[in-house]
């Protein structure tokens, strides 16, 4: 029983780790948006950016605050499923790592608990 409690505690610690990574990515994205009038700046040198309520394009790094936290990385269309490619930021990378890490942790935790329940039913 003590080993099971230790394993459950380890799952919860791993889940908290990934949730902190997710929140850090959210923090980075919000900081750059707050410093740029509430919209996320997108480095428009890779492709034209359609101006929306939450995005605007720029081509000179001196135009905006914290340009290195804005959407500056470009992934070609063959790297991801998005047909035109994708522009993303450092904060987005932390969001993805935190989201998928949490998801995988919960998935393995579910398998572990299911195994324990089936083991006790035998």
Backbone as a chain_set.jsonl record, in Angstrom:
{"seq": "XXXXXXXXXXXXXXXXXXXXXXXXXXXXXXXXXXXXXXXXXXXXXXXXXXXXXXXXXXXXXXXXXXXXXXXXXXXXXXXXXXXXXXXXXXXXXXXXXXXXXXXXXXXXXXXXXXXXXXXXXX", "coords": {"N": [[0.825, -1.198, 0.0], [2.003, 1.253, 0.733], [3.82, 1.651, -1.32], [2.096, 2.086, -3.481], [0.907, 4.517, -2.708], [3.176, 6.14, -2.787], [3.764, 6.047, -5.518], [1.476, 7.272, -6.592], [1.796, 9.817, -5.497], [4.136, 10.554, -6.84], [3.159, 10.701, -9.484], [1.439, 12.897, -9.164], [3.275, 14.921, -8.529], [4.744, 15.057, -10.908], [2.688, 15.849, -12.626], [2.104, 18.38, -11.521], [4.529, 19.649, -12.121], [4.421, 19.812, -14.952], [2.139, 21.393, -15.188], [3.049, 23.774, -14.072], [4.965, 24.477, -15.977], [3.216, 24.924, -18.129], [1.752, 27.134, -17.108], [3.837, 28.975, -16.946], [4.4, 29.411, -19.674], [1.972, 30.602, -20.395], [2.179, 32.896, -18.833], [4.437, 34.162, -20.07], [3.39, 34.716, -22.65], [1.283, 36.438, -21.959], [2.669, 38.585, -20.782], [4.074, 39.733, -22.965], [1.892, 40.481, -24.53], [0.561, 42.325, -22.86], [2.469, 44.352, -22.725], [2.332, 45.325, -25.295], [-0.028, 46.636, -25.989], [-2.179, 44.876, -25.627], [-2.344, 43.039, -27.674], [-0.959, 40.296, -29.55], [2.164, 40.553, -30.973], [3.256, 39.677, -34.234], [5.903, 38.44, -36.062], [6.255, 39.558, -39.176], [7.831, 38.954, -41.367], [8.096, 36.464, -42.455], [5.66, 35.684, -43.632], [2.708, 37.366, -44.836], [0.627, 38.876, -42.32], [-2.621, 38.664, -41.158], [-4.328, 41.296, -39.787], [-5.833, 41.188, -36.646], [-8.064, 41.211, -33.781], [-6.453, 40.176, -31.814], [-3.902, 39.785, -32.858], [-1.14, 41.36, -34.538], [0.911, 42.411, -37.238], [4.462, 42.938, -37.61], [7.533, 44.274, -38.91], [9.932, 45.378, -38.214], [12.086, 45.0, -35.554], [12.43, 46.943, -33.642], [10.043, 48.217, -33.386], [8.343, 47.209, -31.459], [7.732, 46.199, -28.016], [9.608, 43.863, -26.1], [10.272, 42.01, -28.224], [11.453, 39.515, -28.577], [9.891, 37.747, -27.181], [7.639, 37.599, -28.646], [5.633, 36.302, -31.418], [7.888, 34.867, -33.213], [9.113, 32.674, -34.359], [9.147, 30.469, -37.132], [7.504, 27.787, -38.604], [7.73, 25.531, -41.201], [5.254, 24.391, -43.602], [5.4, 21.633, -43.91], [6.324, 20.687, -41.516], [4.352, 20.769, -39.562], [0.82, 20.155, -39.282], [-0.626, 22.307, -40.122], [-1.698, 24.054, -42.976], [-0.455, 26.36, -44.105], [1.847, 26.729, -42.759], [3.289, 27.711, -39.588], [3.454, 30.294, -37.188], [5.069, 30.939, -34.2], [5.695, 31.456, -30.639], [8.136, 31.636, -27.921], [6.739, 31.331, -25.557], [4.536, 29.871, -26.498], [5.775, 27.421, -27.003], [6.392, 26.553, -24.399], [3.758, 26.335, -23.489], [2.816, 24.215, -25.113], [4.527, 22.096, -24.331], [3.882, 21.895, -21.599], [1.108, 21.348, -21.769], [0.916, 18.889, -23.288], [2.604, 17.271, -21.763], [1.214, 17.215, -19.311], [-1.111, 15.97, -20.194], [-0.139, 13.445, -21.048], [0.845, 12.514, -18.597], [-1.521, 12.317, -17.091], [-2.763, 10.38, -18.646], [-1.055, 8.108, -18.322], [-1.346, 7.863, -15.558], [-4.037, 7.185, -15.386], [-3.958, 4.657, -16.648], [-2.362, 3.339, -14.774], [-3.944, 3.402, -12.414], [-6.143, 1.973, -13.34], [-4.916, -0.498, -13.755], [-4.293, -1.14, -11.102], [-6.88, -1.397, -10.015], [-7.91, -3.529, -11.538], [-6.085, -5.482, -10.774], [-6.702, -5.809, -8.077], [-9.214, -6.91, -8.322], [-8.78, -9.478, -9.132]], "CA": [[0.0, 0.0, 0.0], [2.87, 2.421, 0.778], [4.388, 1.823, -2.659], [1.048, 2.682, -4.312], [0.8, 5.925, -2.326], [4.362, 6.814, -3.293], [3.605, 6.16, -6.964], [0.449, 8.288, -6.84], [2.421, 11.093, -5.181], [5.052, 10.855, -7.938], [2.339, 11.15, -10.602], [0.953, 14.246, -8.867], [4.405, 15.841, -8.64], [5.024, 15.219, -12.338], [1.593, 16.639, -13.167], [2.33, 19.763, -11.089], [5.661, 20.163, -12.884], [3.959, 20.2, -16.285], [1.206, 22.506, -15.048], [3.863, 24.971, -13.858], [5.508, 24.816, -17.299], [2.094, 25.491, -18.879], [1.472, 28.47, -16.567], [4.966, 29.829, -17.332], [4.146, 29.798, -21.066], [0.86, 31.544, -20.36], [2.739, 34.133, -18.287], [5.269, 34.802, -21.093], [2.523, 35.263, -23.689], [0.535, 37.577, -21.423], [3.593, 39.704, -20.582], [4.329, 40.407, -24.243], [0.654, 41.102, -24.975], [0.302, 43.49, -22.014], [3.422, 45.403, -23.102], [2.103, 45.758, -26.676], [-1.395, 47.096, -26.199], [-3.182, 43.819, -25.528], [-2.335, 42.152, -28.852], [0.295, 39.558, -29.731], [2.86, 40.918, -32.207], [3.701, 38.555, -35.066], [6.979, 38.845, -36.973], [5.6, 39.38, -40.476], [8.782, 38.808, -42.458], [7.937, 35.127, -43.035], [4.474, 35.735, -44.486], [1.818, 38.454, -44.384], [-0.219, 38.556, -41.184], [-3.905, 39.343, -41.165], [-4.53, 42.008, -38.529], [-7.055, 40.812, -35.929], [-8.143, 41.816, -32.454], [-5.418, 39.65, -30.921], [-2.601, 39.719, -33.531], [-0.786, 42.362, -35.536], [2.21, 42.121, -37.816], [5.527, 43.938, -37.595], [8.703, 43.813, -39.653], [11.113, 45.925, -37.562], [12.088, 44.578, -34.149], [12.42, 48.12, -32.775], [8.682, 48.748, -33.317], [7.549, 46.646, -30.367], [8.403, 45.851, -26.763], [9.84, 42.429, -25.866], [10.087, 41.314, -29.502], [11.959, 38.142, -28.47], [8.821, 36.908, -26.626], [6.492, 37.596, -29.562], [5.625, 35.193, -32.38], [9.028, 35.103, -34.098], [9.578, 31.423, -34.967], [8.315, 30.033, -38.244], [7.607, 26.366, -38.951], [7.232, 25.275, -42.556], [4.006, 23.625, -43.639], [5.619, 20.191, -43.821], [6.66, 20.308, -40.15], [3.119, 20.615, -38.809], [-0.347, 19.878, -40.113], [-1.172, 23.569, -40.611], [-1.378, 24.093, -44.406], [0.366, 27.497, -44.504], [2.94, 26.867, -41.816], [2.846, 28.25, -38.314], [4.342, 31.234, -36.515], [4.833, 30.729, -32.78], [6.617, 32.134, -29.726], [8.725, 30.816, -26.859], [5.635, 31.024, -24.646], [3.754, 28.785, -27.091], [6.52, 26.169, -26.803], [6.149, 26.138, -23.012], [2.359, 25.901, -23.411], [2.702, 22.887, -25.727], [5.202, 21.113, -23.474], [3.072, 21.731, -20.393], [-0.172, 20.714, -22.097], [1.073, 17.484, -23.657], [3.164, 16.571, -20.616], [0.109, 16.968, -18.373], [-2.006, 14.994, -20.811], [0.494, 12.124, -20.978], [0.894, 12.122, -17.186], [-2.864, 11.863, -16.723], [-3.023, 9.131, -19.362], [-0.349, 7.032, -17.622], [-1.96, 7.721, -14.246], [-5.273, 6.429, -15.601], [-3.581, 3.262, -16.87], [-1.855, 2.793, -13.517], [-5.078, 3.184, -11.513], [-6.918, 0.869, -13.917], [-4.167, -1.729, -13.463], [-4.476, -1.439, -9.674], [-8.255, -1.867, -9.798], [-8.046, -4.876, -12.102], [-5.26, -6.37, -9.986], [-7.427, -6.109, -6.842], [-10.393, -7.71, -8.631], [-8.391, -10.86, -9.403]], "C": [[0.87, 1.262, 0.0], [3.483, 2.698, -0.584], [3.364, 2.472, -3.596], [0.884, 4.162, -3.991], [1.979, 6.733, -2.843], [4.254, 7.028, -4.802], [2.572, 7.224, -7.313], [1.014, 9.673, -6.557], [3.393, 11.506, -6.291], [4.289, 11.336, -9.168], [1.864, 12.584, -10.383], [2.074, 15.275, -8.956], [4.762, 16.099, -10.103], [3.945, 16.082, -12.988], [1.752, 18.108, -12.777], [3.482, 20.408, -11.836], [5.199, 20.642, -14.261], [2.941, 21.331, -16.229], [1.952, 23.812, -14.802], [4.498, 25.422, -15.169], [4.425, 25.471, -18.154], [1.815, 26.92, -18.415], [2.601, 29.451, -16.893], [4.806, 30.304, -18.774], [3.018, 30.803, -21.165], [1.333, 32.907, -19.851], [3.564, 34.871, -19.342], [4.407, 35.433, -22.189], [1.751, 36.479, -23.189], [1.429, 38.787, -21.207], [3.812, 40.451, -21.889], [3.049, 41.076, -24.763], [0.333, 42.358, -24.158], [1.215, 44.649, -22.41], [3.229, 45.926, -24.519], [0.635, 46.047, -26.948], [-2.45, 46.008, -26.214], [-3.263, 42.907, -26.737], [-0.966, 41.501, -28.987], [0.949, 39.993, -31.038], [3.395, 39.682, -32.926], [4.742, 39.072, -36.048], [6.544, 38.52, -38.396], [6.571, 39.236, -41.636], [8.623, 37.452, -43.16], [6.757, 35.06, -43.995], [3.577, 36.858, -43.974], [0.897, 37.979, -43.265], [-1.504, 39.357, -41.292], [-4.12, 39.984, -39.794], [-5.86, 41.589, -37.911], [-7.066, 41.53, -34.587], [-7.008, 41.359, -31.543], [-4.029, 39.568, -31.558], [-2.387, 40.967, -34.395], [0.627, 42.085, -35.998], [3.187, 43.265, -37.661], [6.705, 43.379, -38.368], [10.009, 44.359, -39.063], [11.051, 45.605, -36.072], [12.06, 45.753, -33.184], [11.023, 48.712, -32.611], [7.932, 48.318, -32.06], [8.407, 46.403, -29.135], [8.509, 44.336, -26.654], [9.638, 41.595, -27.135], [10.49, 39.855, -29.421], [10.938, 37.199, -27.823], [7.604, 36.839, -27.546], [6.58, 36.392, -30.503], [6.714, 35.44, -33.421], [9.516, 33.84, -34.807], [8.605, 30.972, -36.039], [8.57, 28.56, -38.527], [6.996, 26.172, -40.34], [5.996, 24.395, -42.517], [4.23, 22.117, -43.548], [6.006, 19.746, -42.41], [5.419, 20.036, -39.308], [1.969, 20.4, -39.781], [-0.916, 21.157, -40.726], [-0.762, 23.789, -42.062], [-0.46, 25.242, -44.825], [1.62, 27.636, -43.656], [2.418, 27.538, -40.563], [3.905, 29.189, -37.755], [4.037, 31.131, -35.022], [5.924, 31.393, -31.951], [7.224, 31.141, -28.739], [7.641, 30.404, -25.87], [4.766, 29.898, -25.172], [4.444, 27.439, -26.903], [6.317, 25.652, -25.379], [4.707, 25.661, -22.83], [2.2, 24.489, -23.965], [3.333, 21.821, -24.844], [4.374, 20.842, -22.221], [1.769, 21.006, -20.658], [0.011, 19.225, -22.383], [1.714, 16.664, -22.542], [2.098, 16.25, -19.581], [-0.817, 15.89, -18.906], [-1.414, 13.585, -20.716], [0.575, 11.619, -19.537], [-0.464, 11.603, -16.73], [-3.219, 10.548, -17.412], [-2.34, 7.956, -18.659], [-0.915, 6.793, -16.231], [-3.255, 6.912, -14.349], [-4.976, 4.953, -15.827], [-3.115, 2.602, -15.58], [-3.002, 2.477, -12.557], [-5.943, 2.039, -12.026], [-6.246, -0.467, -13.633], [-4.341, -2.12, -12.002], [-5.884, -1.997, -9.398], [-8.426, -3.274, -10.327], [-7.238, -5.892, -11.303], [-5.983, -6.762, -8.677], [-8.656, -6.961, -7.102], [-10.049, -9.172, -8.849], [-8.413, -11.697, -8.157]], "O": [[0.522, 2.243, -0.658], [3.65, 3.857, -0.964], [3.725, 3.316, -4.416], [0.736, 4.979, -4.901], [1.814, 7.87, -3.285], [4.621, 8.092, -5.302], [2.781, 8.001, -8.244], [0.739, 10.612, -7.304], [3.465, 12.684, -6.641], [4.721, 12.28, -9.829], [1.884, 13.394, -11.31], [1.844, 16.394, -9.415], [5.047, 17.234, -10.485], [4.252, 16.948, -13.807], [1.557, 18.991, -13.613], [3.421, 21.595, -12.156], [5.543, 21.745, -14.686], [2.89, 22.151, -17.145], [1.521, 24.861, -15.282], [4.564, 26.62, -15.444], [4.688, 26.465, -18.831], [1.658, 27.819, -19.241], [2.344, 30.637, -17.096], [5.051, 31.474, -19.068], [3.1, 31.757, -21.939], [0.933, 33.945, -20.378], [3.412, 36.082, -19.5], [4.667, 36.561, -22.608], [1.585, 37.451, -23.927], [0.989, 39.916, -21.428], [3.743, 41.68, -21.916], [3.125, 42.139, -25.379], [-0.122, 43.354, -24.72], [0.782, 45.801, -22.427], [3.897, 46.882, -24.912], [0.123, 45.734, -28.023], [-3.528, 46.213, -26.772], [-4.169, 42.077, -26.818], [0.052, 42.071, -28.594], [0.36, 39.823, -32.105], [3.921, 38.763, -32.299], [4.493, 40.03, -36.78], [6.471, 37.352, -38.78], [6.167, 39.383, -42.789], [8.978, 37.316, -44.33], [6.852, 34.444, -45.056], [3.676, 37.255, -42.813], [0.444, 36.834, -43.26], [-1.48, 40.571, -41.49], [-4.096, 39.302, -38.77], [-6.896, 41.631, -38.575], [-6.194, 42.348, -34.296], [-6.639, 42.069, -30.607], [-3.058, 39.302, -30.849], [-3.341, 41.548, -34.913], [1.448, 41.579, -35.233], [2.788, 44.427, -37.588], [6.866, 42.163, -38.476], [11.084, 43.85, -39.382], [10.06, 45.913, -35.411], [11.7, 45.581, -32.02], [10.826, 49.61, -31.791], [6.988, 48.989, -31.642], [9.636, 46.402, -29.201], [7.604, 43.613, -27.068], [8.92, 40.595, -27.119], [9.922, 39.026, -30.131], [11.094, 35.981, -27.903], [6.651, 36.112, -27.267], [7.489, 35.57, -30.393], [6.484, 36.146, -34.403], [10.271, 33.941, -35.775], [7.389, 31.077, -35.876], [9.718, 28.137, -38.671], [5.874, 26.605, -40.603], [5.726, 23.733, -41.515], [3.321, 21.393, -43.143], [6.017, 18.547, -42.13], [5.437, 19.166, -38.437], [2.164, 20.465, -40.995], [-1.614, 21.099, -41.738], [0.429, 23.717, -42.364], [0.254, 25.11, -45.819], [2.379, 28.589, -43.835], [1.242, 27.893, -40.484], [5.102, 28.913, -37.839], [2.877, 31.225, -34.619], [6.943, 31.835, -32.482], [6.871, 29.962, -28.726], [7.623, 29.266, -25.4], [4.303, 29.058, -24.4], [3.782, 26.428, -26.671], [6.096, 24.458, -25.173], [4.458, 24.698, -22.105], [1.527, 23.656, -23.357], [2.744, 20.761, -24.631], [4.189, 19.689, -21.832], [1.359, 20.149, -19.874], [-0.668, 18.391, -21.783], [1.402, 15.483, -22.39], [2.071, 15.148, -19.032], [-1.253, 15.007, -18.167], [-2.112, 12.642, -20.346], [0.394, 10.428, -19.286], [-0.549, 10.573, -16.062], [-3.896, 9.701, -16.83], [-2.969, 6.924, -18.424], [-0.963, 5.654, -15.767], [-3.533, 6.061, -13.504], [-5.654, 4.089, -15.27], [-3.434, 1.442, -15.321], [-3.028, 1.404, -11.954], [-6.424, 1.223, -11.24], [-6.914, -1.45, -13.31], [-4.516, -3.298, -11.692], [-6.043, -2.952, -8.639], [-9.013, -4.124, -9.659], [-7.657, -7.041, -11.164], [-5.884, -7.905, -8.229], [-9.109, -7.671, -6.203], [-10.928, -10.029, -8.761], [-8.111, -12.889, -8.208]]}, "num_chains": 1, "name": "protein.A"}
